[in-house]
Amino acid sequence: MQWKNAIRLTKLKPEKPKMVNLGLKTLMIVEYGGKYHATEGLCRHMRWPLGLGGKVKDGCITCPLHQTRHRLDDGCLEEWSPFPLFPPYGKLVGKMSKKKDLPLYETRVEGDYVQVRI
């Protein structure tokens, strides 16, 4: 594993996730609580890009598609496909894939970049 420049610091705003591609990996990077977090970029439920409308709140990233939520500090699943607008639908589509935690990647700041270890 090695450190790679992922995104310029100037491109990030607190609690606003961004998508980046590093080699064959798609990642979501976000600043939250003064730290930079890097996760797998696609939701574990239906593979939707978390940086495209994902919301960061209370230390979690919530997928905009069906509201599956994972913790940023350890990637653990908080809620699986609740889809609060119509809960029966959320339960139905929640069964389409197995519940999974969100993979995380180590980050650091070097110069003007957030680097990710991949």
N, C-alpha and C positions, 0 to 999 in steps of 0.2 A: 504494500500500500504506500502511496505517496501523496504529498500535498499538491493540490492544483488550484490555481486562481479560478474562482467561481464567478465572482461578480464584484464590480467596483462598489466601494462603500457609498459613494454618492448616488448610486441607483436604488439604494434601500431606504425605506421610511419605516419607522416603528409600526409593527403590527400589520404591515402590508406585504403579503407573500409575493415572491417572484419565482418564476420558473427559469431554470438554467439547464443546459446540456453539457455534460462533461464526458467526452468520449461517447460510449453507448448508454450512459446513465442519464436519466432525467431526474432532476432534483428540485425541491422546493426549498427556498432559503427565506428566512424571515428574522427580523430583529424583534425580540420580545424580552422585556425586563432587563434591558441592558446587555443581553447576550444574543449571539447569532446562532440560529438553529438551522440545520440542514436535514431534510428528511427525503425519503423516496418521494418523487414528484407526483405520483399518481395515487389516488385514493385506493385503499386496499379492497374496497367494496366493488366498485364498477369501473375502476381505472380512470376516473375523471381527473384532469390536471388540478391539483390543489391550489396552484397559484392563479388560477382563472376564476376568481370569485370566492375563493376560500376565505373564511373569517377566522381571525385570531382573537380569542377572548378567554379569560381565566386560565391562561397557560395551555390552551388547546387550539388545534387547528380543526375547523369544521368544513367538511366538503360541501360545496354549494348544491350538489346534485340531490342527495338524499339525507344530508346532515349527519353522516357518520363523523364521529369526533374522536381524535387521538390527542394524548398529552405530548407537548413539545419536549419536555425534559427527559422522557424515557420511551416515548413512542407507544405506550400502552393504550389499548382501546378503552374509551370512556363510554361511548354509546354507538350502537350499530344500527344504521339505517332507520332512525325513528320517523323520518318524514312527518313532522308535526302537523302539516296541513291536512293530511289524510292518513292517520296511523295504520289502518288496515293495509293500505298500499305499501307503507314502509315495512311492515312485517312480511308481506309477500315478497318484495324485492330483496329484503334482507336475507331471505333463504336462498337466493340465487348464487351466493358464494359464501365460503367459510369465513367465520370471524377471525381476523388477524391483526396483530400489532403492526405499527408503522416502523419500518427500518429507519434508523438515524445514522448520521455521519458526523464525525468529529469536525469542528470548525476552529479556525483561528484567524486573527487579523495580521496581515503582513503588508506593510506599506499602505497602499490605497485599496487593497483587495481583501475580501473575505475568501479565505482558502478552505477547501474541503479535502479531507483525507479519504481517498478512494483507492 
